[in-house]
């Protein structure tokens, strides 16, 4: 997902599928977490964020290759989110769930453990 190219086979149907995974009450956190990361990547890939390749005039936007992730952006995701009326409500419920809190707590413990281990190695 770190590459800016190779995204040409992903279309609106794929984005809608990710939105539906996040909206489904049956989706577990180990499924919704990667789905959220994918959706976040699409949202952050605004065409205006495309790194310009050399100087471009202010009148002409940079050319975006067809297989670039920068052809998506918030608008592409928002169109698909509107097809699932409970999307925002479900995402907000997930953020406040005990399952999410448990995952966050485990992540914090893991971060502290790694930090403590690094401090011991450096000492």
Beta strands, then each sheet from edge to edge (+ up, - down):
end
